[in-house]
Amino acid sequence: MKSKTLLCIFVLVLGITACNPTRHQMPVTTSSKEARELFWQALELIENSETIKADKYLKQAIDLDPDFALAHLSLNFEAGVTRAMQFVDKVSHAESLMIRAKEAWVRKDFLLCDKILNTLVNLLPKDKHIFYYAGRLSNFKNPEKAIEYYKKAIELDPHHPPPHNQLGYQLMKLKRYEEAEDAFYRYLDMHPESGNATDSYAELQLRKGEEEEAIKYYKRVLFLEPSFSYVYVKLAWIYIHQGNFQEAKKNINRLFELEMRPDDRKMAHSMFANIQFIQGNLSGALDILDQLIESYIKENNPGEAIRGIHFKGWYAMHGDMPELALETFTMGLNMIYGSAEELEFKLSLTLGLYGSLSVLYGAMGDKVKAKQHLEEARMINNNSDLDQIDRRFYCACSAAYNIYEGNYEQAIKDAKLFADLASVPCKYYMALAYDLSGNREQAIKYYDMAYKNINPYYTGFFFNKSKNRLEELSEQDARRKTQE
């Protein structure tokens, strides 16, 4: 599913079909008829995981009506929630509940979020889209409740596809694979020629450990939608796990043959760097990232150049080159503070580099500087304009710091906030904290999750470290059995 992990966290919006707004119980407050139509078109795209396209429509709607609360709420970043809250007293009661529920979710006040959602669904008990929205906001902390909401949405309209898909994902999260398969089958039956629906079914096969079946369905996705870029990454990771680096490289090379979006180019370079690092070629990985950084500098894109520098620093740090890592992270900060113009995503970039410096200094044994830089990152993390990716990264850095301090219990608490989502660093540091505290079973669980990741960005070293530790633990178990 396109950007499904990020969608679960960032795009928690009401799914309203563009073609027939009169069917929906919930009023939509806007001064512009054209803005309303754009909003419905955007939400239809969001339901189909086309969040980048959806944002374009939403921004157009906001240009027509700057006070359009639900358009702000639906944008693919958290700052939209802050903006929507400014109009919370100027919209209908249902809209107000939607906004307040998501605002509580962003603040991690999940009890309040659940309470508001309960009021919302009781207010509009016949609106399948409200139940869908409630399910999306429940995915993260309460999958059982999310399942309940999706089943209600399906009960209201069995032919509405999105709840079937999300139901499948929540069941899959709970390892209720047979039920998940039923849900994905129904979704696929409604969209037999959809790459998105086929991708969902492929992901289930991968979760079940059926790699060859997953490969078959991922290839079907690319037959239906050759530009479904993230599928090339998923296939590459499957082949990496199988030790078939030639096929992994072929799939990433196919990304370069597409008319790539900026994110696709970054993803392709990152995956090639991962492959080089996993194969023991650190200099090759660094060369690939240097090429990416240089290309962004030539294009006068300092923000993406700094992201590339950030990636490079992590490879150097985990490649036992701390001096190069320090030089690299410092270069990134100098670029931020030396820029003559205001950088897009400046807070995100700065938090990432301060957090990374904290991890680096902790690994070097300088706890004073590690604590100093983590505190700088923490202050940025308190800013409401950051999205969940930045917050996940901060939690991983905080977990690493607490591991260096020997405070494994706090490290587990830090990492646990996002370890069950797409955060590979949180999974790895969770595993390491459990490992060092003597909880072998949980350590193996989270090392395995980090090892089986399919994230393209700076994850090759977590793959190697997790794989190596799992092998060590397996060998220890084998020796113990022999001695018995």
C-alpha positions as CSV (number, residue, x, y, z in Angstrom):
1,M,0.0,0.0,0.0
2,K,1.4,3.4,-1.0
3,S,3.0,5.1,2.0
4,K,0.7,3.1,4.2
5,T,3.0,3.2,7.3
6,L,3.3,7.0,7.1
7,L,-0.5,7.3,6.3
8,C,-1.5,5.4,9.5
9,I,0.3,8.1,11.5
10,F,-0.1,11.4,9.6
11,V,-3.3,11.2,7.4
12,L,-6.0,10.6,9.9
13,V,-8.9,12.3,8.0
14,L,-12.5,11.7,7.2
15,G,-13.0,9.7,4.1
16,I,-15.7,11.5,2.2
17,T,-16.5,10.4,-1.4
18,A,-16.2,13.2,-4.0
19,C,-19.1,12.0,-6.2
20,N,-22.0,12.4,-3.8
21,P,-21.6,14.8,-0.8
22,T,-25.3,14.8,0.0
23,R,-25.0,11.2,1.3
24,H,-22.9,12.4,4.3
25,Q,-24.4,13.3,7.6
26,M,-21.6,15.5,8.7
27,P,-21.7,19.2,7.5
28,V,-18.6,20.7,6.0
29,T,-18.0,24.3,6.9
30,T,-16.5,26.5,4.2
31,S,-17.4,29.8,2.4
32,S,-16.5,28.4,-1.0
33,K,-18.4,25.9,-3.0
34,E,-15.3,25.2,-5.2
35,A,-13.2,24.7,-2.1
36,R,-15.7,22.1,-0.9
37,E,-15.5,20.2,-4.2
38,L,-11.7,20.3,-4.0
39,F,-11.9,19.0,-0.4
40,W,-14.1,16.0,-1.4
41,Q,-11.7,15.2,-4.3
42,A,-8.8,15.3,-2.0
43,L,-10.4,13.0,0.5
44,E,-11.2,10.5,-2.2
45,L,-7.5,10.5,-3.1
46,I,-6.5,10.1,0.6
47,E,-8.8,7.0,0.8
48,N,-6.8,5.6,-2.1
49,S,-3.5,6.5,-0.4
50,E,-2.7,9.3,-2.9
51,T,-1.7,11.8,-0.1
52,I,0.7,13.8,-2.2
53,K,-1.9,14.5,-4.8
54,A,-4.5,15.1,-2.1
55,D,-2.4,17.8,-0.5
56,K,-2.4,19.8,-3.8
57,Y,-6.2,19.8,-3.8
58,L,-6.3,20.7,-0.1
59,K,-3.9,23.6,-0.5
60,Q,-6.0,24.9,-3.4
61,A,-9.1,24.7,-1.2
62,I,-7.3,26.6,1.5
63,D,-6.3,29.3,-1.0
64,L,-10.0,29.7,-1.8
65,D,-11.0,29.7,1.9
66,P,-8.1,30.2,4.4
67,D,-10.5,29.4,7.2
68,F,-11.4,26.0,5.9
69,A,-10.8,24.0,9.1
70,L,-11.2,20.4,7.7
71,A,-8.9,21.2,4.8
72,H,-6.2,22.2,7.3
73,L,-6.9,19.1,9.4
74,S,-6.6,16.8,6.4
75,L,-3.2,18.0,5.3
76,N,-0.4,15.4,5.5
77,F,1.4,17.0,8.4
78,E,0.7,17.9,12.0
79,A,0.9,21.6,11.6
80,G,-2.5,21.4,9.9
81,V,-4.0,20.3,13.2
82,T,-2.7,23.4,15.0
83,R,-4.2,25.5,12.2
84,A,-7.6,23.7,12.3
85,M,-7.8,24.2,16.1
86,Q,-7.9,28.0,15.4
87,F,-11.3,27.5,13.8
88,V,-12.7,24.8,16.2
89,D,-15.4,27.1,17.6
90,K,-16.5,28.3,14.1
91,V,-17.5,24.9,12.7
92,S,-20.2,22.4,13.3
93,H,-20.2,20.3,16.4
94,A,-19.2,17.1,14.5
95,E,-16.3,19.0,12.8
96,S,-15.2,20.3,16.2
97,L,-15.1,16.8,17.6
98,M,-13.1,15.6,14.7
99,I,-10.5,18.3,15.2
100,R,-10.4,17.9,18.9
101,A,-10.0,14.1,18.6
102,K,-7.0,14.5,16.3
103,E,-5.5,17.2,18.4
104,A,-5.6,14.9,21.4
105,W,-4.1,12.1,19.4
106,V,-1.2,14.4,18.3
107,R,-0.6,15.2,22.0
108,K,-0.7,11.4,22.8
109,D,-3.7,12.0,25.0
110,F,-5.2,8.7,23.7
111,L,-7.8,8.4,26.5
112,L,-9.3,11.8,25.6
113,C,-9.1,11.0,21.9
114,D,-11.1,7.8,22.6
115,K,-13.7,9.7,24.6
116,I,-14.2,12.3,21.9
117,L,-14.4,9.6,19.2
118,N,-17.1,7.8,21.2
119,T,-19.1,11.0,21.3
120,L,-18.6,11.5,17.6
121,V,-19.8,8.1,16.5
122,N,-22.8,8.4,18.8
123,L,-23.6,11.8,17.2
124,L,-23.5,10.4,13.7
125,P,-24.3,6.7,14.1
126,K,-25.2,6.1,10.4
127,D,-22.2,7.7,8.8
128,K,-19.7,5.1,7.7
129,H,-17.1,7.7,7.1
130,I,-17.2,8.8,10.7
131,F,-16.5,5.2,11.8
132,Y,-13.7,5.0,9.3
133,Y,-12.2,8.2,10.7
134,A,-12.5,6.9,14.2
135,G,-10.8,3.7,13.2
136,R,-7.9,5.5,11.7
137,L,-7.4,7.5,14.9
138,S,-7.5,4.2,16.9
139,N,-5.1,2.3,14.8
140,F,-2.0,3.3,16.8
141,K,-2.9,2.6,20.4
142,N,-6.1,0.5,20.3
143,P,-6.2,-1.9,17.3
144,E,-9.1,-3.8,18.9
145,K,-11.2,-0.7,19.0
146,A,-10.1,0.2,15.5
147,I,-11.4,-3.2,14.3
148,E,-14.7,-2.5,16.0
149,Y,-15.1,0.8,14.2
150,Y,-14.1,-0.7,10.8
151,K,-16.6,-3.5,11.2
152,K,-19.3,-1.0,12.0
153,A,-18.4,1.0,8.8
154,I,-18.6,-2.2,6.8
155,E,-21.9,-3.0,8.4
156,L,-23.3,0.4,7.2
157,D,-22.0,-0.2,3.7
158,P,-20.3,-3.6,2.8
159,H,-19.4,-2.2,-0.6
160,H,-17.3,0.7,0.7
161,P,-13.7,-0.5,0.1
162,P,-11.4,1.5,2.6
163,P,-12.7,-0.1,5.9
164,H,-12.0,-3.6,4.5
165,N,-8.4,-2.6,3.8
166,Q,-7.8,-1.0,7.2
167,L,-9.5,-3.8,8.9
168,G,-7.1,-6.2,7.2
169,Y,-4.1,-4.2,8.5
170,Q,-5.3,-4.1,12.1
171,L,-6.0,-7.9,12.1
172,M,-2.6,-8.4,10.5
173,K,-1.0,-6.3,13.3
174,L,-2.6,-8.7,15.8
175,K,-1.4,-11.7,13.8
176,R,-5.0,-12.8,13.1
177,Y,-3.9,-13.7,9.6
178,E,-6.9,-15.8,8.5
179,E,-9.2,-12.9,9.3
180,A,-6.9,-10.4,7.7
181,E,-6.8,-12.5,4.6
182,D,-10.6,-12.5,4.4
183,A,-10.6,-8.7,4.7
184,F,-7.9,-8.2,2.1
185,Y,-9.7,-10.6,-0.3
186,R,-12.8,-8.6,0.0
187,Y,-10.8,-5.4,-0.7
188,L,-9.1,-7.0,-3.6
189,D,-12.4,-8.3,-5.0
190,M,-13.7,-4.7,-5.1
191,H,-10.5,-3.5,-6.8
192,P,-9.1,-6.4,-8.8
193,E,-7.0,-4.2,-11.0
194,S,-5.7,-2.0,-8.2
195,G,-2.1,-2.0,-7.4
196,N,-2.9,-0.7,-3.9
197,A,-5.2,-3.6,-3.1
198,T,-2.8,-6.1,-4.5
199,D,0.0,-4.5,-2.4
200,S,-2.0,-5.0,0.7
201,Y,-2.4,-8.7,0.0
202,A,1.3,-9.0,-0.8
203,E,2.2,-7.4,2.5
204,L,0.1,-10.0,4.3
205,Q,2.0,-12.8,2.6
206,L,5.3,-11.2,3.6
207,R,4.1,-10.9,7.3
208,K,3.2,-14.6,7.2
209,G,6.7,-15.4,6.0
210,E,5.5,-16.5,2.6
211,E,8.3,-14.7,0.7
212,E,7.7,-16.3,-2.7
213,E,4.0,-15.6,-2.5
214,A,4.8,-12.0,-1.6
215,I,7.2,-11.7,-4.5
216,K,4.5,-13.0,-6.9
217,Y,1.9,-10.4,-5.7
218,Y,4.4,-7.5,-5.6
219,K,5.3,-8.3,-9.2
220,R,1.6,-8.2,-9.9
221,V,1.4,-4.7,-8.3
222,L,4.2,-3.5,-10.7
223,F,2.4,-5.1,-13.7
224,L,-0.7,-3.0,-12.8
225,E,1.2,0.1,-11.7
226,P,4.8,0.2,-12.8
227,S,5.3,3.5,-11.1
228,F,4.4,2.1,-7.6
229,S,7.9,3.0,-6.5
230,Y,7.9,1.6,-2.9
231,V,7.2,-1.9,-4.2
232,Y,10.7,-2.0,-5.7
233,V,12.1,-1.3,-2.3
234,K,10.0,-4.1,-0.7
235,L,11.1,-6.5,-3.3
236,A,14.7,-5.4,-2.8
237,W,14.5,-6.1,0.9
238,I,13.0,-9.6,0.4
239,Y,15.9,-10.4,-1.9
240,I,18.4,-9.0,0.6
241,H,16.9,-11.3,3.3
242,Q,17.4,-14.1,0.8
243,G,21.0,-13.1,0.2
244,N,20.2,-12.4,-3.5
245,F,21.9,-9.0,-3.8
246,Q,21.9,-9.2,-7.6
247,E,18.1,-9.2,-7.7
248,A,17.9,-6.6,-5.0
249,K,20.1,-4.3,-7.1
250,K,18.0,-5.0,-10.2
251,N,14.9,-3.8,-8.5
252,I,16.5,-0.6,-7.2
253,N,17.9,0.0,-10.7
254,R,14.4,-0.1,-12.0
255,L,13.6,2.8,-9.8
256,F,16.1,4.9,-11.8
257,E,14.3,3.9,-15.0
258,L,11.1,5.6,-13.8
259,E,10.3,9.2,-14.1
260,M,11.2,9.6,-10.5
261,R,9.8,12.0,-8.0
262,P,12.3,13.6,-5.6
263,D,11.5,11.1,-2.9
264,D,12.0,8.2,-5.2
265,R,15.5,9.4,-6.1
266,K,16.4,9.7,-2.4
267,M,14.9,6.3,-1.7
268,A,16.9,4.6,-4.6
269,H,20.2,6.1,-3.4
270,S,19.5,5.2,0.2
271,M,18.7,1.6,-0.8
272,F,21.9,1.3,-2.8
273,A,23.8,2.6,0.2
274,N,22.1,0.0,2.4
275,I,23.1,-2.8,0.0
276,Q,26.7,-1.6,-0.1
277,F,26.8,-1.4,3.7
278,I,25.2,-4.8,4.3
279,Q,27.8,-6.3,2.0
280,G,30.6,-4.8,4.0
281,N,31.4,-2.0,1.6
282,L,31.2,1.1,3.8
283,S,33.2,3.3,1.3
284,G,30.8,2.4,-1.4
285,A,27.8,3.4,0.7
286,L,29.4,6.7,1.6
287,D,30.3,7.4,-2.1
288,I,26.6,6.8,-3.1
289,L,25.5,9.3,-0.4
290,D,28.1,11.8,-1.5
291,Q,26.7,11.7,-5.0
292,L,23.2,12.3,-3.7
293,I,24.4,15.2,-1.5
294,E,26.3,16.8,-4.4
295,S,23.3,16.5,-6.7
296,Y,21.1,18.3,-4.2
297,I,23.7,21.1,-3.7
298,K,23.9,21.6,-7.5
299,E,20.1,21.9,-7.6
300,N,20.2,24.5,-4.8
301,N,18.2,22.2,-2.5
302,P,19.9,22.6,0.8
303,G,17.2,20.9,2.8
304,E,17.6,17.6,1.0
305,A,21.4,18.0,0.9
306,I,21.3,18.2,4.7
307,R,19.1,15.1,4.9
308,G,21.7,13.3,2.8
309,I,24.4,14.5,5.1
310,H,22.4,13.2,8.1
311,F,22.2,9.7,6.4
312,K,25.9,9.8,5.7
313,G,26.7,10.6,9.4
314,W,24.8,7.5,10.5
315,Y,26.6,5.3,8.1
316,A,29.9,6.7,9.3
317,M,28.9,6.3,13.0
318,H,27.9,2.7,12.6
319,G,30.8,2.0,10.3
320,D,33.2,2.7,13.2
321,M,34.2,6.1,11.8
322,P,33.2,8.4,14.7
323,E,35.4,11.3,13.6
324,L,33.8,11.3,10.1
325,A,30.4,11.1,11.7
326,L,31.1,14.1,13.9
327,E,32.5,16.1,11.0
328,T,29.4,15.2,8.9
329,F,26.8,16.0,11.5
330,T,28.5,19.3,12.3
331,M,28.6,20.1,8.6
332,G,24.8,19.7,8.5
333,L,24.2,22.0,11.4
334,N,26.6,24.6,9.9
335,M,24.6,24.5,6.7
336,I,21.3,25.0,8.6
337,Y,22.6,28.0,10.6
338,G,24.6,29.4,7.8
339,S,21.8,29.5,5.3
340,A,20.8,32.9,4.1
341,E,17.2,31.8,3.6
342,E,14.7,30.1,5.9
343,L,15.0,26.3,5.2
344,E,11.8,24.2,4.8
345,F,11.6,21.7,7.6
346,K,14.3,23.5,9.5
347,L,13.1,22.2,12.9
348,S,13.0,18.6,11.6
349,L,16.5,18.8,10.2
350,T,17.9,20.4,13.4
351,L,16.2,17.9,15.7
352,G,17.6,15.1,13.6
353,L,21.2,16.3,13.8
354,Y,21.2,17.2,17.5
355,G,19.6,13.8,18.3
356,S,22.3,12.1,16.1
357,L,25.1,14.0,17.9
358,S,23.7,12.7,21.2
359,V,23.8,9.1,20.0
360,L,27.3,9.6,18.6
361,Y,28.7,11.2,21.8
362,G,27.1,8.5,23.9
363,A,28.8,5.9,21.8
364,M,32.1,7.7,22.2
365,G,31.6,7.8,26.0
366,D,31.1,11.5,26.3
367,K,27.9,11.5,28.4
368,V,28.0,15.3,29.1
369,K,27.8,16.2,25.4
370,A,25.4,13.4,24.7
371,K,23.0,14.8,27.4
372,Q,23.5,18.4,26.1
373,H,22.6,17.5,22.5
374,L,19.7,15.3,23.6
375,E,18.3,18.3,25.6
376,E,18.6,20.5,22.5
377,A,16.7,17.9,20.5
378,R,14.1,17.6,23.3
379,M,13.4,21.3,23.2
380,I,12.7,21.1,19.5
381,N,10.6,18.0,20.0
382,N,8.2,20.0,22.1
383,N,7.3,22.1,19.1
384,S,3.8,21.3,17.7
385,D,4.9,21.8,14.1
386,L,6.8,18.6,14.0
387,D,5.4,15.4,12.6
388,Q,5.5,11.9,14.0
389,I,8.6,10.9,12.0
390,D,10.6,13.5,13.9
391,R,9.1,12.4,17.2
392,R,9.9,8.8,16.5
393,F,13.5,9.7,15.8
394,Y,13.8,11.7,19.0
395,C,12.4,8.8,21.0
396,A,15.0,6.5,19.4
397,C,17.8,8.9,20.3
398,S,16.5,9.3,23.8
399,A,16.4,5.5,24.1
400,A,20.0,5.3,22.9
401,Y,21.1,7.9,25.5
402,N,19.4,6.0,28.3
403,I,21.1,2.8,27.2
404,Y,24.5,4.5,27.5
405,E,23.5,5.7,30.9
406,G,22.5,2.1,31.9
407,N,18.9,3.1,32.4
408,Y,17.4,0.3,30.4
409,E,13.9,0.6,31.9
410,Q,13.7,4.3,30.6
411,A,15.2,3.3,27.3
412,I,12.4,0.7,26.8
413,K,9.8,3.3,27.7
414,D,11.2,5.7,25.2
415,A,11.5,3.2,22.3
416,K,8.2,1.6,23.1
417,L,6.2,4.6,22.0
418,F,7.0,3.8,18.4
419,A,8.8,0.4,18.3
420,D,5.6,-1.3,17.0
421,L,5.4,1.2,14.1
422,A,7.8,1.8,11.2
423,S,10.6,3.1,13.4
424,V,13.6,0.8,12.8
425,P,15.8,2.7,15.2
426,C,13.2,2.3,18.0
427,K,12.9,-1.4,17.3
428,Y,16.7,-1.8,17.5
429,Y,17.2,0.2,20.7
430,M,14.2,-1.5,22.2
431,A,15.9,-4.9,21.5
432,L,19.3,-3.7,22.8
433,A,17.7,-2.4,26.0
434,Y,15.9,-5.7,26.6
435,D,19.1,-7.6,25.7
436,L,21.3,-5.7,28.2
437,S,18.7,-6.0,30.9
438,G,18.6,-9.8,30.5
439,N,15.1,-10.1,28.9
440,R,16.2,-12.5,26.1
441,E,12.7,-13.3,24.8
442,Q,11.8,-9.6,24.2
443,A,15.2,-8.9,22.8
444,I,14.9,-11.6,20.2
445,K,11.4,-10.3,19.3
446,Y,12.6,-6.7,18.6
447,Y,15.9,-7.7,17.0
448,D,13.8,-9.8,14.6
449,M,11.5,-6.9,13.9
450,A,14.5,-4.6,13.2
451,Y,16.1,-7.2,11.0
452,K,12.9,-7.7,8.9
453,N,12.4,-4.0,8.3
454,I,11.6,-2.7,4.8
455,N,12.5,0.9,5.4
456,P,14.8,2.4,2.8
457,Y,16.5,5.1,4.8
458,Y,19.7,4.5,6.8
459,T,18.7,1.1,8.0
460,G,21.4,-1.2,6.6
461,F,23.4,-1.0,9.9
462,F,20.4,-1.9,12.0
463,F,19.9,-4.9,9.7
464,N,23.5,-6.0,10.2
465,K,23.6,-5.5,13.9
466,S,20.2,-7.2,14.5
467,K,21.2,-10.1,12.2
468,N,24.5,-10.6,13.9
469,R,23.0,-10.5,17.4
470,L,20.2,-12.9,16.5
471,E,22.9,-15.4,15.2
472,E,24.9,-15.0,18.4
473,L,21.8,-15.7,20.5
474,S,20.9,-18.7,18.4
475,E,24.4,-20.1,18.8
476,Q,24.2,-19.6,22.5
477,D,20.9,-21.5,22.6
478,A,22.5,-24.3,20.5
479,R,25.5,-24.6,22.9
480,R,23.2,-24.6,25.9
481,K,21.1,-27.5,24.5
482,T,24.3,-29.4,23.7
483,Q,25.5,-29.0,27.2
484,E,22.2,-30.2,28.6
